[in-house]
Amino acid sequence: MKKIQISPSILSADFSQLGNEIKKLEEGGADLIHVDVMDGHFVPNLTIGPPVIENLRKYTKLPFDVHLMISPVHNYIESYARAGADIITIHPEATENLKETIILIKKFSKKVGVSLNPKTEINTLIDEIENIDLVLVMSVNPGFGGQKFMPEVLDKIKELKKIKDERQLKFNIEVDGGINFNNSKIILKAGADILVSGTTIFKENNGDIKSNIEKLKSM
């Protein structure tokens, strides 16, 4: 049976207790910590910057799965790498040269993620797919938590899985947006390796983080 990884999004956490929330996620069985970084420019919201990530680093040894929704992203790679990101995920639309930005991320010995918005085609990253560690499929339009899952992205997940298998590549397929107990099974069946979830993990079952992570992993 394929091992399902869960990357809880701290966008849905209590921001006044972020350190403690991250501890709870680790104790609850999370595999990674998903950090959504928004600049109010590339997406219409603002979240945390490198100093916060640096301060949070001491609360867990879990990998920080940092999703940069900022532009121009190339200018900020070093700051987030030095702050403690383990995986740095970027959008092709946020860089003038995807290949150069991938090389820069690897220069800092970080894993490379590339994110596909619902309307972004796989072709935008296909030339670099052998240099990518993670493909993040957005199943909502990025910028806000709590949106509903868009089922039309299931075909994109299946196509990525096909490419991965045919080329015998190792990249993980991560899916983010509106994931809950009702749709997680079909997402995993389509080929996802990692599920990002915020609202479901932090809000369901009266906020029982451990129970919610275990339930997602058992799908």
N, C-alpha and C positions, 0 to 999 in steps of 0.2 A: 504493500500500500504506500502511495506517495505521501511523504511528510509535508503537511501543510504548515506554512509559516504565517504567523500573525504579526503585523506591524501596526500597533495602535497609534492613531493620530492624536497627538496631544493638543490639537486644535480644539478638541471637545473637553479637555481637562479643566480643572479649576486653576486658573492662571495665578491665583494667590498662593497656591500650594503645589506648584509644579514639581518641585523636588520630591515631595512626598508622593505625588501622583505617579511619578516615574518609578519610584520604589515599589509601589503597589503593582504596577504593570509587570515589573521583573518578577516579583513574588507570585504573580498570577499566571505566569507561564508565557509571557510575550517573548517573541524571538528577536524583534527589533523595536526601536522607538522611531516612529514616523514624525518628522518635524516639517511642518508646512511653513515655508518662508514666502511672504507676499510683500510686494513693494508699493501697492497702491497705484502702480503705473501699468505693469504687465497684466495684473489682475486688479479688480476694484476692492482691495482690502489691504490692511496693514497688519503684519504680525511681528515675529521676533527676529532679532539680528544676531550677529556673531557673539557679542558679549554674553547674551542670555544662554546660548548654546555652550559656551565655555564654562559658565557657572553651573549648568546642569550636568556637565560631564562627570562630576564627582559623585553623582547619585546612583550611577549604574555602570556596569561593564558591558551592557548590551550595545550592539552597534547602533549608531545614530544614522537613520535613513532620512537624509535631508533633501527635501524636494524644493528646489529653487524656482519660484515663480516670479523671477525678477529679470529686468532688462536694462542695459546690456549685461547679460549674465557673466560673460568672460571676465569682466572687471572685478567680480566678487568671489571668484573661485578660491583664490589664496586665502582670503579672510575666513571663509567657512571651513576650508581644509585645516587651517591652523586652530580654529575654534574647537575642533573635535568631531567634525563630520567623518563618518566611515564610508558612506555611500553618498555621492553627490549626483542628484538627478536634475537634468536641465531640459528645457524645451528647445527644439530646433528653431522655433520662431524667435527665440530670445538671444540668438547669437548670429553674428555675420558669417562665421565659419565653424560648422559643427565639428569638423575633423580637428581643427586647432584647439577647440575647447576641450574635446576629449583628451587630446595629448596633454593639455595643461592639467586636467584632473589627475591623470596617471602620473604626471611629474611629481605630484604630492603624495603618491602611493595610495590613492583612494580608488574605490570601486566607482565605475561610471554607470550612471543611469540616464536613460533618455525617455522623456515622457511624450505620449501621444494624446492630444486632446481628442474629444469625440469626433471632430471633423478632420483631424490630421491623418493623412495617409501613411501607411507603413513605408512607402517609397521614400519618405523624407529621411529615414535613417538606414535604409537597406544597404547603402554603400559602406556604412560603418558598423554593421551589425556584428561582425566578428570581433570588434574592439569594445563591445558593450557588455557589461556584466548584468544589467537589469533593464528591462523595458517596462515602463510604468504606463499602463493603459488607464486613462481617465474615463470613468463611466458617469461623470457629471462634468459640467463646464467648471473649470477651476476658479477658485476665489472665495467660496463660501462652504461651510459645513452644513450638514443636514439636508442635502438635496436628494432627490429620488434617483435611483439607479436607472440608467438608460440601456435597455436590453439590446439595442442595435449594435452595441460594441462587442457583443458575444462573437460575432463573425470575425472581428479583428483579433480577438484572443485566439480563436481557432486557427486563423491564418498564421499568426506568430508561432503557435505550437507546431504547425506543419513545417514552417521554415526551420525552426529549431531542430526538429527531428530529422528532416531531410539533410540538413547540413551538419548534423551531429554537433551542434553548438551547446554551450553551457549556460547561456544567459537565463536569468529568472524572469518570469512573467508576473508582474505585480499589478493588481487592479485596485483602484481607489475611487470611491464615490457611491454612496447610497447602499453599501453592503450591509445586509442584515441576515437573520436566521432563515428567512424565506427564500432569498435568492443566492446565498453563498454556494449552495450545492451545484447549481447550474453554471456558476462562474468557475468553480473548480473543475467541473466536468469539461468545460470548454478548453481548459489547459492552464489555468492560473496556478502559480506556485506560492504566491504571497498575497494575502488579503490585507488591505489597509481598512481599518474601521475606527471611527471615532464615536459617533452617537450610540451605536449599538453596544460597544464595550463599556462606555462610561455611564450610560443612562438606563439600559435595560435591566430587568430583575433588581430594581431598586439600587442600581449602581454596583452590583456584585461583579467586580472586574474579573476575578478568577473564574467564576462560573460562566461568564459570557465568553471569555477566551476559550475555555474548555469546550463550550458548546460549538463555537465556530470551528475548532479543530476536529471535532467529531463528525462533521458533516460528510 
